[in-house]
Amino acid sequence: MTVAPATLRSMHGMALKEWSAVVAALLAGRQRILLRKGGIHEKRFDVSAAEFLLFPTSVHSHAERVRAEYRDLLGPASADSTAEQVVIRAAAKVVAALPVERPNALEGIADLHIWTDESVRADRLDFRPKHRLTALVVQVFRLSQPVRLDRSPDYAGCASWVQLPIADPELGAPICTLEELDAVTARVRDTVG
């Protein structure tokens, strides 16, 4: 599925939960895709919004699940997700949502994300094995001003999406061009689609 370009003014506070180190990697141009299967409380992963904020999450165990060359992101990124607050720094637009039909070929796109092969296997393939894995190619934008939110029980739980009290944030230029991401989309489709 390819999603038509749109303005990012339609996100209305919808946010996708993702590891804080992944958000940092996306903002640094060191990651191009997300691999999603859905949270424990979801029957499957759905692209609930084509445009969304990125809600950083942080868990100590992320350290061993990130390849060594990306571990420099862990420390700084963890400050964006604490017990007291969360800092929203990024928004994204889905360029493509591609079902992973050939999971054994995921190593062929490992350079497009920061996770170890073991993490991809355990956290994405073996977790809920009857559920299909989706590769999201996303265009990421830095918020002109980060938004600090007090941690709320509304943000808890193992679900992919959360609603935030943020509307129409001002965005910077995209981290990657659509042309670059079209090439990534073709590569992901050819490798695992």
N, C-alpha and C positions, 0 to 999 in steps of 0.2 A: 504494500500500500504506500503510495506516495502522497504526501499531504501538500496541498496547494499553499503557496506563500501567503501570508497574511500579516497584518500589523500585530504588534505585541500588545496592543491596547485592549485585547479581549480576554486577558488571563483572569482578571477579577479575583486575585488572591489565591487561585488554585496553585498548589505546590506539590511537587513530587519529592518524596523522601529519598535521599541518596547519601552515601557515605561522605563525610566532610572532605576526606582526601580525594574522592572522585570529583567533587565540586571544584576543589583547588586545581586538580589536573585538567579539568575542562576549561577553567579560566586561564590556565597557563598554556593552553593549546597542546597539552600532552596526552589528551584523551579525546576520542571522537565519537564513541558509541557508549550506550548503556545496554546492559543485558538484564532483562526483567522477566520475572515469573509471577510476581504478585506476593502479597503478604499472607500470613497464616489465616487471616480473617477474610480472605478474598477467594472466590471460586477460581478465578484466573486473573491474569493481568490484562487490563483494558487501558487503552490510551484515552483517559477521561478528559484530557484537554490537549489540544495541539500546541498550545502555548501555556507556559507555566513558570513559576518560580522554582528554584531548587532549594529544598529544605535540608540543611546538612545534619547528618546524624554521626555520632561518634561512639565507638565501642573499643575497649582496650584490645580485643582480639583482632581488630582490623590490621594491626601491625604485621602479623605473620601471614596475612592474606593479600598483602601488597608486595609486588616484586621489589627487590632490593633497590633498583635504580629509581624507584618512586617513593621510597620511605622518607625522603627529605620533606615530603608534603604533610606527613602525619602530624608532627608537632604543631606547626602553625595552623593547620586546618582544624585541629581539635579544639582550639580556642573559640571556634564559631559554633560549637555545640556543647554547652555545659549544663549542669543541673539547674542553673539559674536563668540562663538566657540562650537564645539562638540568634545568629547573625546571618541574614539573608544577603548574599552578595551577587547572585546570578539569576538570570532567567534563561529559558530555552524555548526553542521552537522545534517541533518534530519535522525533520526533513523526510524521513522514511521510517516505517515500522515494519520490520521484516521477520517473519517466522523463521526460526532456526530449524530447518529440515534435516540438516546434516551436522549434528552436534559433534561428531568425531572430527570434523574439520575446523573446529573453533581455534585450534592452535594457529591456523593460517591467518587469523586476524588479531592475534595476541598483541601486536604492536599498536592496536587502536584503543587499548585500555590498560589499566594499571594492575589488574588482579593476577595472582599466580594461577598456574594451570590447576593446582590443587583446589584453590578457592572457586574457580569456575566450575570444576567438577562437583565439589561438595555443596557449595552455596547456591548454585544455579542449575546444575543438571540433576544431581542426585536428590536435591530438595524437591519434594513433590514431583516425583518422576513422571507421573501421568499428565502433568501440566506442560504446555508448550512454552519454550523459551522464546522471547522476542528480543531482537536486536533493534534498538532505537538509534538512528543516526540523528544527532541533534545539533542545531546551530545555537551557540551559547553567546549570551550578552552579559557584560558586567553591569550591575546597577551603578548609576552615577554616584549615588550615595547608599552605602550599606544600610540596611534596616535592622535595628536591634529590637528583639521582641522578648518579653519575659516568658520563661517557660510556662506552658499551660497544660493541664491534663488533657485538653482537647487535642494536643499534638502527640499524645502517647499512643501506644498500640502498634501492632504489626500490620499496618496497612500502607499501601503505596502512596496514597494521596491524602492531603490535609488542606483545609481551608484556612488562609491567613488573612488578617485584617490589613491587607496591603492592596491598594488599587492604583493602577496606572503608574508604575514606577518609571522614572526616567532612566533610559538605558544608554550605554555607550555603544560603540561600533561592535559588530559581531566579531568574535574571536577568529572564526574561519569563514571564508566566502562560500556562497552556495555552489560555486563551481568546484571548489575543493571537496565539499560534502557530497556533491553528485558523484564524484569519483569514488569516494568512500562508500556510498550507497551501492554503486555498481560492483565494487570489490566484495562487499559483504554479501550481496545477493549471489554473486558468482561462487563465493567460497562456501557459504553455509545455507543459502536459501534453496 
